[in-house]
Amino acid sequence: MDLTVDIGHLKLKNPVMTASGTFGYGEEYAEFVDLNMLGAIVVKGITLKPLEGNPPPRICETPCGMLNAIGLQNVGLKRFLKEKLPYLRAFDSKIIVNVMGNTLQEYVKLAGALDEAGVDGIELNVSCPNVKKGGIMFGTDKKALANLTAKVRQAVRQSILITKLSPTVPDIPKFAVIAEENGSDAITLINTIPGMAIDTRTWQPKLANITGGLSGPAIRPVAVRMVWEASRAVKIPVIGVGGIMNVDDALEFMLAGATAVQVGTGNFLRPTATVEIINGLWTYLDKKGISNVKDIIGGVNGESIHSNLNN
């Protein structure tokens, strides 16, 4: 059974990754998950300097999902390189670092430093909905996105470059094409969707930030639709994320055109969700008589339909 997939020049042992911001820096989950089993570990978003994030409360449960407004709390580039990266290098899984800046120069500096440090991939966060300023302005403006991607591409020589697009734009295929044309090796879809919840007892927002990013099964149909649209518009791989809780959810994204998937909110409910999905993929393909996971990518479009798909 071949579960390997290619993202740019990077070969993953399987298509299952963690989603940035939901898996810490990997070490936090090592007690529950064999990190060696993962296709890639996408770590918590990194900024040049440490950030404390938004004030609490920062998370609340919603029907079929959750809202979060963490505000990119992180240890900063210097501590990540000194403390977190050496730990991750002990494992046989690819390391992808999500990066966030307030300016083009910050993105370029971050990406260049991480590339020089030898991380496997850099994921540009241009779509975080719960910070007051920063990447979202790049993710919703075509010219800004094109310029940012091109400049970061020039600074990144070894790592693959992934752009995590904003789901709030009206025409996701056009933004996917912009990322592709300006040097991205892949795109990630989708980030959380802006939302709000109010406590009817106190008449106050449930989050101190007032609004936050909605994640979980509630956004999965939106994410699947955007992955399907984007994968038909670009030739580079699409990484699907948004409400993936089990293997059937992951398969839905891959049939829609995703080459790989990221598990986010599912990690909070079941820390072993990623490994369960990997094992589930193996079982599913074996039952269908499919020897290569690549054969199901884009299957809904009739591009990779296996003869035994309806078994």
C-alpha positions in Angstrom: 0.0 0.0 0.0 1.5 3.3 -1.1 0.3 6.3 1.0 3.1 8.7 -0.1 2.2 12.0 -1.7 4.3 14.8 -3.1 4.1 18.4 -2.2 6.5 20.2 -4.5 9.8 18.4 -4.1 8.8 17.2 -0.7 7.7 13.5 -0.3 5.4 12.8 2.6 5.1 9.3 4.0 1.3 9.8 4.1 -1.1 12.7 3.3 -2.0 13.5 7.0 -0.6 16.7 8.6 -1.5 18.7 11.6 -3.1 22.1 11.2 -1.2 25.1 12.5 -2.3 26.4 15.9 -3.9 23.1 17.0 -0.9 20.9 17.7 1.4 23.3 19.5 5.0 22.6 18.5 4.6 18.9 18.4 6.0 18.1 21.8 2.7 18.9 23.5 1.1 15.9 21.7 4.0 13.4 21.9 2.5 11.7 24.9 -0.5 10.7 22.9 0.7 10.4 19.3 3.7 8.8 17.7 5.0 11.8 15.9 7.0 9.6 13.5 3.7 8.4 12.0 2.6 11.8 10.7 3.1 12.9 7.1 4.1 16.4 8.4 3.9 18.4 11.6 2.7 21.9 10.9 3.6 23.9 14.0 1.9 26.8 15.7 2.3 30.1 13.7 5.6 31.9 14.3 6.2 35.7 14.3 9.6 37.5 14.4 9.1 38.4 18.1 7.1 36.6 20.8 3.4 37.4 21.1 1.2 37.0 24.1 -1.9 36.8 22.0 -5.4 38.1 22.8 -6.8 38.4 26.4 -9.1 35.5 27.6 -11.6 34.1 27.1 -10.1 33.1 23.8 -12.1 29.9 22.9 -15.8 29.0 23.0 -17.8 26.0 21.8 -20.4 26.5 19.1 -22.8 24.1 17.4 -20.6 21.6 15.4 -17.5 23.6 16.0 -15.6 26.2 18.0 -14.6 29.8 17.9 -11.1 30.9 18.7 -9.3 34.2 19.0 -5.9 33.1 20.3 -4.2 36.0 18.5 -1.1 34.1 17.4 0.4 33.6 20.8 3.9 32.1 20.1 7.5 32.0 21.3 8.9 34.0 18.4 11.5 33.0 15.8 14.6 33.0 18.1 13.2 30.7 20.7 11.6 28.5 18.0 15.0 27.9 16.3 16.8 27.4 19.6 14.2 25.3 21.6 11.5 23.9 19.4 13.1 23.0 16.1 15.8 20.7 17.6 13.1 18.7 19.4 11.2 18.2 16.1 14.3 17.1 14.2 14.4 13.9 16.3 11.4 12.6 14.5 10.9 11.1 11.0 8.2 13.5 10.0 8.5 16.6 7.8 8.5 20.0 9.6 6.4 22.8 8.2 6.3 26.2 9.9 3.4 28.5 9.6 4.6 32.2 9.5 2.8 35.4 10.1 4.0 39.0 9.7 2.6 42.5 9.8 4.7 43.7 6.8 6.1 42.2 3.7 9.6 42.6 5.2 8.7 40.6 8.3 7.4 37.7 6.1 10.6 37.7 4.0 12.9 37.8 7.1 11.0 35.0 8.8 10.9 32.8 5.7 14.5 33.4 4.9 15.7 32.5 8.5 13.6 29.3 8.6 14.7 28.2 5.1 18.3 28.7 6.2 17.6 26.6 9.3 16.5 23.8 7.1 12.8 23.4 7.8 11.0 21.3 5.2 8.3 23.7 4.4 7.0 27.2 5.1 3.3 28.0 5.2 2.4 31.6 4.6 -0.4 32.6 6.9 -2.3 35.4 4.9 -5.7 34.5 6.4 -5.8 34.8 10.1 -9.1 36.4 11.0 -8.6 37.1 14.7 -5.7 39.6 14.9 -6.0 43.3 14.6 -3.6 43.6 11.8 -1.2 41.6 9.6 -1.5 38.8 7.1 -5.2 39.1 6.3 -4.6 42.3 4.3 -2.3 40.3 2.0 -4.8 37.4 1.7 -7.7 39.5 0.5 -5.8 41.8 -2.0 -4.7 40.2 -5.2 -1.8 42.6 -5.9 -0.6 42.3 -2.3 -0.8 38.5 -2.3 1.1 38.3 -5.6 3.9 40.6 -4.4 4.2 38.9 -1.0 4.3 35.4 -2.5 6.9 36.5 -5.1 9.2 38.2 -2.6 9.0 35.3 -0.1 9.7 32.9 -3.0 13.0 34.7 -3.7 14.0 34.3 0.0 13.2 30.6 0.1 15.6 28.3 -1.7 15.4 24.9 0.0 12.0 24.7 1.8 8.8 24.2 -0.1 6.5 27.3 0.0 2.8 26.8 0.8 0.3 29.7 0.9 -2.7 29.4 3.3 -5.4 31.4 1.6 -8.2 33.3 3.1 -11.7 31.7 2.8 -13.3 35.2 2.8 -12.5 36.2 -0.8 -15.3 35.9 -3.4 -13.4 34.0 -6.0 -11.0 31.4 -4.4 -9.7 30.0 -7.8 -8.3 33.4 -8.8 -6.4 33.7 -5.5 -5.1 30.2 -5.9 -3.8 30.9 -9.4 -2.1 34.1 -8.1 -0.3 32.0 -5.4 0.7 29.4 -8.1 1.9 32.0 -10.6 4.1 33.7 -8.0 6.0 30.7 -6.8 3.9 28.7 -4.3 4.5 25.0 -4.4 1.1 24.4 -2.8 -1.9 26.1 -1.3 -3.8 25.3 1.9 -7.6 25.7 2.1 -9.3 26.8 4.3 -8.5 28.8 7.4 -11.1 29.6 9.9 -14.2 31.7 9.0 -14.8 34.9 11.0 -17.7 34.4 13.5 -19.2 35.7 16.8 -21.0 34.3 19.8 -23.0 36.1 22.5 -23.8 35.0 26.0 -27.5 35.8 26.4 -27.3 35.8 30.2 -24.7 38.6 30.3 -25.4 40.2 26.9 -21.6 40.1 26.3 -19.6 38.5 23.5 -18.2 35.1 24.6 -14.8 36.0 23.3 -12.8 39.0 24.7 -11.7 39.7 21.2 -15.5 39.8 20.3 -15.0 37.9 17.1 -13.0 34.8 16.3 -12.3 32.1 13.8 -15.0 29.4 13.4 -13.6 25.9 12.9 -14.8 22.3 13.1 -17.4 20.3 11.2 -19.6 23.4 10.7 -17.2 24.7 8.1 -16.3 21.4 6.3 -18.8 21.8 3.4 -17.4 25.3 2.7 -13.9 23.9 2.8 -14.6 21.0 0.6 -16.2 23.3 -2.0 -13.2 25.6 -2.0 -10.8 22.7 -2.3 -12.8 21.4 -5.3 -12.8 24.8 -7.0 -9.2 25.6 -6.4 -7.9 22.1 -7.4 -9.6 22.6 -10.8 -7.9 25.9 -11.3 -4.2 25.1 -10.4 -1.7 22.4 -11.1 0.1 22.7 -7.7 -1.2 20.5 -4.8 -4.0 21.7 -2.7 -3.9 20.8 1.1 -7.4 20.5 2.5 -8.3 21.6 6.1 -11.6 22.4 7.9 -13.5 20.1 10.1 -11.7 16.9 9.4 -12.6 14.7 12.4 -12.2 11.2 10.9 -11.1 9.2 7.8 -14.4 9.8 5.9 -13.9 13.6 6.3 -10.3 13.3 5.0 -11.4 11.1 2.1 -14.0 13.7 1.2 -11.3 16.4 0.8 -9.1 14.1 -1.2 -11.9 13.1 -3.6 -12.6 16.8 -4.0 -9.0 17.2 -5.2 -6.8 17.6 -2.1 -3.4 16.0 -2.3 -3.0 16.1 1.5 -5.1 17.1 4.5 -4.6 18.9 7.8 -6.3 18.0 11.1 -7.1 20.9 13.4 -10.1 21.0 15.8 -10.2 17.2 15.7 -6.9 17.2 17.8 -8.7 18.9 20.7 -11.5 16.3 20.8 -9.2 13.2 20.2 -5.5 13.8 20.4 -5.0 10.6 18.4 -7.2 11.8 15.5 -4.3 12.1 13.1 -3.1 8.5 13.6 -6.6 7.2 13.5 -7.1 8.8 10.1 -3.8 7.4 8.7 -4.8 3.9 9.8 -8.3 4.5 8.4 -6.9 5.5 5.0 -4.9 2.2 4.9 -8.1 0.2 5.7 -10.2 2.1 3.2 -7.8 1.6 0.3 -7.3 -2.0 1.2 -11.0 -2.6 1.2 -11.4 -0.9 -2.2 -8.5 -2.7 -3.7 -6.6 0.5 -4.3 -2.9 0.2 -3.9 -1.9 3.9 -4.3 -3.6 6.8 -2.4 -2.9 9.1 -5.3 -5.5 7.2 -7.3 -8.3 8.7 -5.2 -7.2 12.4 -5.5 -9.8 14.3 -7.5 -12.0 11.3 -7.9 -15.2 13.3 -7.7 -14.2 14.9 -11.0 -13.9 11.6 -12.7 -10.1 12.1 -13.0 -8.9 9.3 -10.7 -11.9 6.9 -10.5 -10.8 3.4 -9.6 -12.6 0.5 -11.1 -13.5 -0.8 -7.7 -14.6 2.5 -6.2 -18.2 1.4 -5.8 -17.3 -1.9 -4.0 
